[in-house]
Each structure stands twice: as structure tokens, then as C-alpha cells.
């Protein structure tokens, strides 16, 4: 890369971040006025999207900040688990696995439809429709020779649509308006030095250590496990300072919204309607599952829909925290994440099998 290209890239990045910050401030304010839940994360997603598209560059927060931000979400998710009995948590295991299995079948059906009614190849279709691990799918698709630009756009489009549909669907699910206007944007209540030290340690050290192990999603699961242990002993020690929570929401929002870029959107413009249709099918299927889970008495319709959403787990857990949702949301979202990561590990073998089948059919 020449010096000219490096300077141009740096300039685009600077412009992109400037736009992202300004757009985030405006979007957070508008989300606040509209009384949407988790305005910081939603506003940051909009800001990241604006910066990425207008400046034609990706908005990537420093990697060193994303792990601790995921750790903050882990502490948020730990709360309902700490306050629930083991028997209650165990009762969600089988429904979780069944719901995840149905979600996988829906993903497979969408992948088949994409290959049947478009020119998109099977590997790209499979990786663009799996509902979980958008960032992992984007990286893996490039390694496996799939169309990584389309996979990235389709995966993050799903995250974006699911995330932004939630604030508008929740009032419909609860049968009225959701009053969040009285909640402060950032909770500035005081926390002890010990509380700060414990929280900072939990959101950084376990995830970093676990990253050297085969544990899936170590930055999320390791802090979650430690937070549950501490929460059973001294729950006040894992109370998250408002400033840390706000920073985590903004950073995660920027990461999701800033994953788009203008070139990928333009290149795949004609394919976006098909991707959008598959996302709607997934959301509809998850809505039906939520209704069934509610009928079985496993939670309110809001809780079961948050538990089954096909993606956007960080915004889901944040909204569940705002809504004081029950443990079913955390149990099902964490289970889905683990299962999807395991499935992702077998995606290379699946794609090779699909290629062998295609080559055999071609030769015959």
C-alpha cells in the first residue's frame, strides 16, 4: 500500500469516526425522545452505520475495548440467573434446545431458497443465513472462499433489523406503551472502590484467560460464570457502575453498526431484498415459537420473544435488563450462542460436502 493510500485511508477513518460520534449523539437524543429502550446502544448503531456509509470506511472500536464491553453484558445477563433456582433454570433446557433446533431448520430452509432462486452459491447461502455469530461468519466466509462481502452484509443486516425492530415490537407484545422516559440515560449512583475493582477484574481477566482455551465465546461466557459465582456470594459486588455500562453499550453499538461499508452495500444491492425476506421469515418463525413457549407458561410473550430472537444478543440482553425480564432470556440466548458456535465449527465440513455433491451432480 502506497503512502498516498495510507493517508487516504487514515483521512476516511478520521472523517468516519467524526460522523459516527456526531450521529450517535443525535440518534441517542432521538431514541431518548421516542422513549426507546437501550437508547445508547441503538443510537450508537445508527451512528456507526452513518460513519461507515458516508465515509466509506468501517467503524471499528479498538479490539481491547470490545472484550470488556462483552464482559459488561455478561454481568447484566448474570443478574436473572443469580436470582433463580437451579430447578427453574433446568426447566428451560429442553425448550431451549428445541427452539434452537427449529431455528437451525429455518436457517437451512432460507439457505436452500437462496441457492434455488438466485445465483448465490451454497457456501455463501449457508454462512449468510446462520443466525448467530455475525462477526465469526464474516471472517470464516473469507477463509472458505465464500462471498464474504455478501455474508457480512446479510449477517449484520439481520443484527440491525432484529435490534431495531425490538423497541417497536415490545409495546405490541405487552399491549401498550413502554415507559422508559423516567430512567436516567446514565446511572450515576455511587459505587464503592471494591465494587469498581471487582467489576473491572471480572470483565477483563476471565475473558482474557479463557481466550487461550477452546471455550466458545470466551469473552462472554467466562465473565458470566465468574459473575454468577460472585453474585451468589456478594451480589452487590457485581453491580455495574453506570459509566461502564454506558461505555459498553456505545462500543458494542458502534461495532455492529460500523460493520457495513458503502462498497459492500452497493455491490450487493440487488441481493438485499432476498436477504431481507429471509430475515423476516426467521423473525416470524421465532415469533411463533415465542407464542408457543408463552402458552406453555415459560414466560411472558415479551420474555419468550427476546429469548428466541434470531440474533442481536447484546441488544436483547440490554433490553431484557431494562425490562427486568426473567432468566429464560439469558438461558436461551446463551444456549443458542453456544450451539451456533458449535455448528459454526462444522461449517467448513458442511461446505466441502456441498461442493462434493455439486461436483458429482455436474459430472453426471
N, C-alpha and C positions, 0 to 999 in steps of 0.2 A: 504494500500500500504506500503510495507516494505521500510526501509531506502535505501536498495540496488536499488530498483526500482525507488525511487525518485532521487537518484544520477544518474542512467542511463538515466532517462527522462530529467534531467537537462543537462546532457552531450550532449544528442541528440539535445536538443533545442539550446545549445550554438554552436554546430557544424552546425546545420541547419541555424542559423542566420549568421554565418560567411560565409557560402557558398552563402547564399542569397545576402549578401552585395557585395561580390566579383563578383558574377554572374550578379548582377544588374549593376555594373559599366561597365562590359564588354558588356552586352546587350544594355545598353543605348548608349555606344560608337558605336556599330554596327548599331543600329537603326538610329543614327545620320549620320553615313557614308552613309547609304542606303537612307537617306532623308525621313524617315517615319514620319508621323505626330505624335505628342504626344510621343516622344521617352522616356520621363521619366516614363510615366505610362506603356507603353508597355515593356520597359526594366525591370521595377520593377516586372511586372507579370512574366516574364521569370525568374528573379532572385528568386522570391518567389517559383515558381514551382521547380526550381533546388534544392533549400534548402530543400523543403518539401520531394521531392522524394529521393534525395541522403541520407539525414539524417533520413528518415522515421519518420518525425515529421511535424506537421502543423506549418506554419509560421503565427503567429497571432500578428499583431501590437497591442499595448495597446488599450483597448476599449476607453480610454479617448481621444485618438488621432483621432479615426475614425469619431466621431460626428463632430468635427471642420473641418475635411477634407471634409466631405459631405457638410458642410456649405460653403466651398470654391467653390465647384461645383455649389451650389445654386447661389452664386454671379456671377459666369460665365454665368449660364443659365439666370439670370435676365437681362443681357445686351440687348439681342434682344427684350425682352418683353417691356422694358422701352422705346425703340426707335420705337415701333409700335403703331398704333392707335387701340383703342378698337374694331372698326368695322373690322379691318383686323384680329385681334386675334379671334373674334367671328366667322369669316368665316371658321376657321379651326375646329370648334367644331363638326359639323356633320360628316365631313370626318374622323376626329379622331376616333369617336365612331364606325363608320362603319368599319374602318381598324382594330380597336381593336377587334370588333366582329368577323371578318374574322380570325384574329389571334387565337382567342379562339377556333373557329371551327377547325382550323388546328391542334391546340394542342389536341383537343378531338379526332380527326382522328388518330393522332400519338399514343395517349394512347390506342385507340381501337386496332390499328395494333400491338402494343407491346403485349397486352394481347392475341391477336389472334394467333400470330406467335412465341410466346416464353412462357416460364414458369413463367414469371413475373406476380405477382398478380395485380389486378385492382388499389388498393390504391397506390402502388409503381409506376405504369404506369402513373396515373394521376398526381402525385406530381413530377415526373421526367420530364414531358413534358410541364407543365405550364410555359410560357415564361415571367417570371417576379419574382423578389424577391427570388433569388437563396439561400441566407442565411436563409430567413424565411422558405422556403420549406424544407431545410435541418433539421432545428430544429423541425418543425411541423411533419415531417415524422417519427422521432423517437418517438414523443409523441403518434402518432396514430398507431404505430406498423408496419409501412411500412419498407421496406429495406432501412434504412437511408443512408447506405454506397453507394448503387447504386444511390439513389436520389441525394446525394451530388456530386458524380462523374458526373452524367448526367447533372445536373444543371450547375456546374462550367465548364464542358466541353463546354456547349453551350456558356457561357460567354466568354471563352477563344477563341473558334473558331470564334465567331462573332467579337470579339475585334481585333483579328489578321488578319481577312480577310479584314477589312475595309481599312487599308493602301494600300492594293493591288487592291481592287475593285474601290476605289475612282478615281485613274488615268484612269481606263477603263470607268467610268461613265462620267468623264469630257473630255474624248477623248485625253488625253495626260499626260505628267508627271506633278506631283505636286511639285512645287519648294518650299521647306521649308528650304533649306540649308542656306539661309541668316538670318534666325531667330535665335536669341541667345537662348541657352539652358535654361538659367535662366535670366529673365529680371531684371536687377539690377538698373533700373531707380529709382530715389529718390522719396519718398513719405513723406508727412507731418506727424507730430505726430498725428494730428487729424484724418488723413486718417487711420493710423495704429490702433488707438483706436476704431474708428467706425467699421472697418473691423473685428477686434478681437472680439468686442462685438456682431456683427451680426452673426458671425459663431459659437459662443458658447452659448450665453444667450437664444435666442429664441428657439433653438432646445432643450436645457435642460428644459426650462419651458414647452414646448409643449409635452415633453416626459411623462408628468404627465396627459395628456389629451388623449381622444380617437383618436386624429388626426393621420391618417396613415402617415408613413414615416416622423415623426416629425422633425428629424434632417436635412431633405432635404427641406420639404415644408415650415416650419416656417421661416428659414433664407431667403428662396426665396421670401416669402410675404413681409418681412421687407425690403429686398433689393430693391424690386420694389417700395415701398413707398419712401424710401430714394433716389432712383435713379431718381424718378420723380421730386424730390425737389433739390437735390445736387448730380448729378451723379458722380462727381469726388471723393466723399467720399466713394464710394464702389469700387473704383479702387483697384485691389488686388495686394499687393506687390509680386514681382516675387519669393522671397524666400518662402513665404507662399504657393503660387501656386505650386511651385516645390515640397515642402514637402508633400502637399496633394496628388499630383499625385503619388508620390512614395509610400505613405502609402496605398492608395487605390489599387495600383498595387500589392503590397505585399499581401494585404488581399485576392484579387481574385486569384492570382497565388499560394499562400500558402495554399489554402483550400484543395488541393489534398494531399493524402499521399500514400505511396508505397503499403501498405496493401490493401487499397480500390481499387487501380488500378489493382493489381494482382488478387484480388477476383472477380472483375467484367470484367476481360479481354475479356472473350467470349461474354459479353453483349455489349461491347463498339461499335462494328460495327452497331448494331441496333440503339443505341443512336445517333451515328454519322449520320446515314441515316435520322433519324427524324429531326435532326438539319438542314441538307441540305434541307429537304422538307420545313421547316419553313422559312429558308432564301430565298428559291426560291419563296415561296408564298409572302413573304414581298417584294421581288424584283418586282413581277408582280404588287402588289399594288402600289409600288413606281412609276412604269411606268404609271399607270392609273392616279395617283394624278398629275404627271407631265403633262400628256395630258390635264388634267382639268385646268392647269395653276396655280396650288397651290405652285409651286416652281421648282427649277432645279432638275434634276434627283439625283444629289448628296444630296441635301437637303431632298428630299422625301424619299430616301433610308435610310439616317441617322434617319429620323423621324419614320420609320416603322421597324427598325431592331429589331429582337426578343431577346432583352437583351443587356447587356453591356452598360447600360445607362450612366455610368460615363465616359467611354472612348468615347462614342458617343458625349456627351456634350462637352468633351475636344476637340475632333476633329472638332466639329461644331464651337467651339470658334476659333480654329486655322484657319479654312476656312472662317470665317466671315459669317457663314450660317444664313439664315433668322429665324424668330421666329417659323416657323412651326415645327422645330426640338424640341425646348423646349416644345411647346404646346402639341405635340403628345406624346413625351416621358413622360412628367409629367402626362398627362391624362392616358396613358397606365399603368404607375406605380400605380396610384390611383385605376383604375379599377381592376388591377390584385391583389392588396392588398385586395380589397373588395371581389373579387372572392375567394381569399385565406381564408377569414374569413368563407366562406361557404363550404370549402373543407371537414372539418370533417363530416358535414351532408351528403355531397355527397358520401363520402366513406362509411358511415354507410348504406346509401341507396343501394349502390352497393353490400355490404356484405349481406343485406337482400335479394336482388334479387338473388344473387348466392346461398344462403342457400335455398331459395324457389325452385330454379331450381334443386338443388341437391336432395331435398326431393321428388320432383316429378319424 
